[in-house]
Amino acid sequence: MDAGRSLGLHELRRQGPTLILILAVASLTLLGFIILFSATQAHTGGPQTIVRKQAVWLTLALLACGFTAFLNMDFLRPLAWPLAGLVGGLLLLVLVPGVGVTVNGARRWLDLGPMNMQVSDFAKISMIFLLAHYLAANQRYLDSFFKGFFIPFCIVGTFFVLVMAEPDFGTAFLLGLVGCTMLFLAGVRLLYLMPSLAAGGALFAVAIFLDPVRMRRITAFLDVEAHKSDGAYQLWQGILAFGAGGMNGVGLGNGRQQNSFLPEAHTDFIFPIIGEELGLLFSGGAVALFLLIFVLSLVKLRRAPNMFQFLFAAGAILLITSQALINIGVTTGCLPTKGMSLPFISYGGSGLVTMFILTGILINCFRMTNRCPLPNPITL
């Protein structure tokens, strides 16, 4: 009896983190569907159209997640460079007039007939895959300048520049942040990394300064109330939504912002709808779930079986939680306005599929970690 109980507890400890991860992602996705139905009441075609499309994308996302979770990642490693080349080619194709779809002055999508694909979403996966593969294969050279720093930094820089050209400053910043964090975690020398980060940050700031649209967003962010009728209109309406929701919310379907007051209510600014209709308890709960996913992954990654698995999963969790942090920071007025979806919750097909693939990568790493006999193979 005691032996069986001990075995059961041991199995629960091994599989528990994976189950918690799945439950956290499932809870966020369910919350997304509930609030999406409410936030699209005024949408052309009604909420059923939007929810139906999202359900189709969710089916594809679940298939992609399951496939990724049980895939032999080491078997795919030789495809890292060809995949990066393919994604880079698609990012260039997006920039071609007549091929890339332009929305609000940005050319970020490829027209696939019944749907559009945002290539930069899949660039996130390709970049962390290539970085994890390269850094793991060249561990002995990480102290050197050329192989240890210059080549991986150029990998990050290439994806960064291609996404910036769309232009998509927010996703480019996310790629740069995650890529450089992976270089740091791999052990690239700070002597090379820090000056390059400072120079890259300065160039990024100059690019924002020279872009009138981005500068208006910065100006509006610094004085929201003065620009609440123009540059900060979206942020102001989001703040009003949180204020109206209070602790318990006004109830599903009873929100004011869903009635065309808040632009992009079902995509980039869906978090204020949660705050307005479901209140602080649910919006705070969403934040807690993202924090749970981060902490859980951080604990499990300390026992990753090898450097490749460690870096690949670290890149995945950084992409999920950093994007969530940016979206929540923007919609609560802590960061300048930037169009970036809230993982698992916002409407968007390619974004949903990408997030579930990243979840599959984490589950895959958790599975490999459970098989690892060493107590702590990776030291952070």
C-alpha positions in Angstrom: 0.0 0.0 0.0 2.7 2.5 1.0 4.8 1.6 -2.0 1.9 2.1 -4.3 1.1 5.4 -2.7 4.7 6.5 -2.9 4.8 5.6 -6.6 1.5 7.5 -7.2 2.9 10.6 -5.5 6.1 10.3 -7.5 4.2 10.1 -10.8 2.0 13.1 -9.8 5.2 15.2 -9.1 6.5 14.2 -12.5 3.4 14.8 -14.5 1.8 17.5 -12.3 3.6 20.5 -13.9 2.5 19.4 -17.4 -1.1 19.1 -16.2 -1.0 22.5 -14.5 0.5 24.0 -17.7 -2.3 22.5 -19.8 -5.0 23.6 -17.4 -3.6 27.2 -17.3 -3.5 27.5 -21.1 -7.0 25.9 -21.3 -8.4 28.4 -18.8 -6.9 31.4 -20.7 -8.3 30.0 -24.0 -11.7 29.5 -22.5 -11.7 33.0 -21.0 -10.7 34.3 -24.5 -13.7 32.6 -26.2 -16.1 33.9 -23.5 -15.0 37.5 -23.7 -14.6 37.3 -27.5 -18.2 36.5 -27.8 -19.1 39.5 -25.7 -16.6 41.9 -27.2 -17.9 41.3 -30.8 -21.6 42.0 -30.2 -21.4 45.1 -32.4 -19.2 43.4 -35.0 -20.4 43.1 -38.6 -21.9 39.6 -38.9 -22.4 39.2 -35.2 -20.2 37.4 -32.6 -21.0 34.0 -34.0 -18.9 34.7 -37.1 -15.8 35.7 -35.1 -16.1 32.9 -32.6 -16.7 30.4 -35.4 -13.5 31.5 -37.2 -11.5 31.4 -33.9 -12.8 27.9 -33.2 -11.5 26.7 -36.6 -8.1 28.2 -35.8 -8.2 26.6 -32.3 -8.7 23.2 -33.9 -5.6 23.8 -36.0 -3.7 25.2 -33.0 -4.5 22.1 -30.9 -3.3 19.8 -33.7 -0.1 21.8 -34.0 0.4 21.7 -30.2 -0.1 18.0 -30.0 2.2 17.3 -32.9 4.9 19.6 -31.4 4.5 18.1 -27.9 5.4 14.6 -29.0 7.9 15.4 -31.8 11.5 14.4 -31.6 13.1 17.9 -31.6 16.6 16.6 -32.2 15.3 15.0 -35.4 14.2 18.4 -36.6 17.4 20.3 -35.8 19.0 19.9 -39.3 15.9 21.8 -40.6 16.6 24.9 -38.4 18.6 26.8 -41.1 16.2 25.9 -44.1 13.2 26.8 -42.0 14.8 30.2 -41.1 15.5 30.8 -44.8 11.9 30.0 -45.7 10.5 32.3 -43.0 12.9 35.0 -44.0 11.8 34.7 -47.6 8.2 35.0 -46.5 9.0 38.1 -44.5 10.5 39.6 -47.6 7.5 38.6 -49.7 5.2 40.4 -47.3 7.0 43.7 -48.2 6.2 43.3 -51.9 3.4 45.6 -53.0 0.4 43.7 -54.2 1.5 40.5 -52.3 1.6 41.7 -48.7 -1.7 42.9 -47.2 -1.6 46.5 -45.9 -3.7 47.4 -42.8 -3.4 50.8 -41.1 -0.2 51.6 -43.0 1.6 48.4 -42.1 2.3 45.5 -44.5 2.4 42.4 -42.2 0.1 39.8 -43.7 0.1 37.4 -46.7 -3.2 36.9 -48.4 -4.1 33.2 -48.4 -7.5 33.5 -49.9 -10.1 32.9 -47.2 -7.6 34.0 -44.5 -4.5 36.2 -43.9 -1.3 34.9 -42.3 0.9 37.2 -40.2 4.4 35.9 -41.0 6.0 37.6 -38.1 4.2 35.3 -35.7 5.9 32.3 -37.2 9.2 34.2 -37.3 9.2 34.0 -33.5 9.3 30.2 -33.6 11.9 30.1 -36.3 14.2 32.5 -34.5 14.2 30.7 -31.2 14.5 27.3 -33.0 17.6 28.5 -35.0 19.2 30.2 -32.0 18.7 27.2 -29.7 20.2 24.9 -32.4 23.2 27.1 -33.1 24.1 28.0 -29.5 23.8 24.4 -28.4 25.9 23.2 -31.3 28.6 25.8 -30.6 28.8 25.7 -26.8 32.6 25.4 -26.9 32.9 28.7 -28.9 30.6 30.9 -26.8 33.6 32.8 -25.4 34.8 33.7 -28.9 33.6 36.8 -30.7 32.8 35.5 -34.1 31.1 32.1 -33.5 30.1 32.9 -29.9 28.6 36.3 -30.4 28.7 37.8 -33.9 26.8 35.0 -35.8 24.0 34.5 -33.2 23.6 38.2 -32.8 23.3 38.5 -36.6 20.6 35.9 -36.5 18.6 38.0 -34.1 19.4 41.1 -36.0 18.2 39.7 -39.3 14.8 38.8 -37.9 14.6 42.1 -36.1 15.3 44.2 -39.3 12.9 42.2 -41.5 10.1 42.7 -39.0 11.0 46.4 -38.5 10.7 46.9 -42.2 6.9 46.0 -42.2 6.9 48.1 -40.0 6.1 46.3 -36.7 8.2 47.9 -34.0 6.5 46.0 -31.2 7.2 42.5 -32.6 10.7 43.5 -33.6 11.3 44.7 -30.0 9.9 41.4 -28.7 12.2 39.4 -31.0 15.2 41.4 -30.0 14.4 41.1 -26.3 13.9 37.3 -26.4 16.8 36.7 -28.7 19.3 38.6 -26.6 18.0 37.0 -23.4 18.7 33.6 -25.0 22.2 34.7 -25.8 22.7 35.7 -22.2 21.3 32.4 -20.9 23.5 30.4 -23.3 26.6 32.1 -21.8 27.6 34.6 -24.4 30.1 37.1 -22.9 28.6 40.3 -21.5 31.7 42.1 -22.8 30.3 41.6 -26.3 26.6 41.6 -25.5 26.1 44.7 -23.4 27.7 47.3 -25.8 25.8 45.8 -28.7 22.5 46.0 -26.8 23.2 49.6 -25.9 23.9 50.4 -29.6 20.9 48.5 -30.8 18.7 50.3 -28.2 19.9 53.6 -29.4 19.2 52.8 -33.0 15.8 51.6 -32.1 15.1 54.9 -30.2 16.3 56.9 -33.3 14.0 54.8 -35.5 11.0 55.7 -33.3 12.0 59.3 -33.2 12.1 59.5 -37.0 8.7 57.8 -37.3 5.9 60.4 -36.9 3.3 57.7 -36.1 5.3 56.2 -33.3 6.3 59.6 -31.9 2.6 60.6 -31.7 2.0 57.5 -29.7 4.9 58.3 -27.3 3.6 61.9 -26.9 0.0 60.7 -26.3 1.3 58.1 -23.7 3.1 60.8 -21.8 -0.1 62.9 -21.4 -3.1 60.6 -21.9 -5.8 63.0 -20.7 -4.6 65.8 -23.1 -4.7 63.4 -26.1 -7.8 61.4 -25.1 -9.7 62.6 -28.2 -7.0 61.7 -30.7 -3.6 59.9 -30.1 -4.6 58.4 -26.7 -8.2 57.7 -27.5 -7.8 53.9 -27.4 -5.8 54.0 -24.2 -8.3 56.4 -22.6 -11.3 54.2 -23.4 -9.3 51.2 -22.0 -8.7 53.0 -18.7 -12.4 53.9 -18.6 -13.3 50.3 -19.1 -11.1 49.2 -16.1 -12.6 51.9 -14.0 -16.2 50.9 -14.8 -15.5 47.3 -14.1 -14.2 47.7 -10.6 -13.8 44.5 -8.6 -16.7 42.4 -9.9 -17.3 43.9 -13.4 -20.6 45.0 -15.0 -21.5 41.5 -16.3 -21.0 39.8 -19.6 -22.6 41.6 -22.4 -23.3 44.7 -20.3 -20.1 46.6 -21.1 -20.1 49.9 -22.8 -16.8 49.6 -24.6 -17.9 46.7 -26.8 -20.4 49.1 -28.6 -17.7 50.5 -30.9 -16.3 52.8 -28.2 -13.0 50.9 -27.9 -11.2 50.2 -31.2 -9.7 46.7 -31.6 -11.7 45.5 -28.6 -11.5 41.9 -29.8 -7.8 41.9 -30.7 -5.1 44.1 -29.1 -7.4 45.7 -26.5 -9.4 42.7 -25.3 -7.9 42.9 -21.8 -9.9 46.1 -20.8 -13.1 44.3 -21.9 -12.2 41.5 -19.4 -11.7 44.2 -16.7 -14.9 46.0 -17.5 -17.3 43.0 -17.8 -15.7 40.5 -15.4 -13.8 42.9 -13.1 -10.5 42.8 -11.3 -10.9 39.2 -10.1 -10.8 37.8 -13.6 -8.3 40.3 -15.1 -6.1 39.7 -12.1 -6.7 35.9 -12.5 -5.5 36.1 -16.1 -2.3 37.8 -15.0 -1.8 35.2 -12.3 -2.2 32.4 -14.9 0.6 33.9 -17.1 2.8 34.3 -14.0 2.0 30.6 -13.0 3.1 29.5 -16.5 6.3 31.4 -16.3 7.3 30.2 -12.8 6.3 26.6 -13.5 8.4 26.6 -16.7 11.4 28.3 -14.9 11.4 25.5 -12.3 11.2 22.7 -14.9 13.8 24.2 -17.2 16.4 23.9 -14.4 16.3 20.1 -15.1 16.3 20.3 -18.9 18.2 17.3 -20.4 20.5 19.4 -22.7 21.3 22.9 -23.8 19.2 22.7 -26.9 16.0 21.7 -25.0 16.7 24.3 -22.4 17.2 27.2 -24.8 14.3 26.2 -27.1 11.9 26.0 -24.1 13.3 29.2 -22.6 12.7 31.0 -25.8 9.1 29.7 -25.9 8.2 30.8 -22.4 9.9 34.2 -22.9 7.8 34.8 -26.1 4.6 33.8 -24.3 5.0 35.8 -21.1 6.9 38.8 -22.6 4.1 39.3 -25.2 1.5 39.0 -22.5 3.4 41.5 -20.3 3.7 44.0 -23.2 0.0 43.7 -24.1 -1.1 44.1 -20.4 1.3 47.0 -20.0 0.0 48.8 -23.0 -3.7 48.3 -22.2 -3.3 49.5 -18.6 -1.3 52.6 -19.6 2.1 51.4 -18.3 3.6 51.2 -21.8 3.1 53.3 -25.0 0.3 52.0 -27.3 1.4 49.2 -29.5 -0.7 46.7 -31.4 0.2 43.3 -29.9 -2.3 40.5 -29.1 -2.8 38.9 -25.7 -1.7 35.3 -25.9 -4.5 32.7 -26.0 -7.2 35.3 -25.5 -7.1 37.9 -28.4 -8.7 37.1 -31.7 -6.3 36.1 -34.5 -5.5 32.8 -36.2 -1.8 32.9 -36.8 -1.2 34.3 -33.3 -3.3 31.5 -31.7 -1.5 28.8 -33.6 1.9 30.3 -32.7 1.1 30.3 -29.0 -0.1 26.7 -29.0 3.0 25.6 -30.9 5.1 27.4 -28.2 3.0 25.6 -25.6 3.8 22.3 -27.4 7.5 23.1 -27.2 7.2 23.5 -23.4 5.2 20.3 -23.0 7.9 18.5 -25.1 10.6 19.9 -22.8 8.7 18.9 -19.7 8.4 15.3 -21.1 12.1 15.1 -21.8 12.8 16.6 -18.3 10.8 13.8 -16.7 13.0 11.2 -18.4 16.2 13.0 -17.2 17.9 11.1 -14.4 20.2 13.9 -13.3 19.0 16.2 -10.5 19.9 19.5 -12.1 21.7 19.2 -15.5 21.3 22.9 -16.4 22.5 25.6 -14.1 21.0 29.1 -14.5 
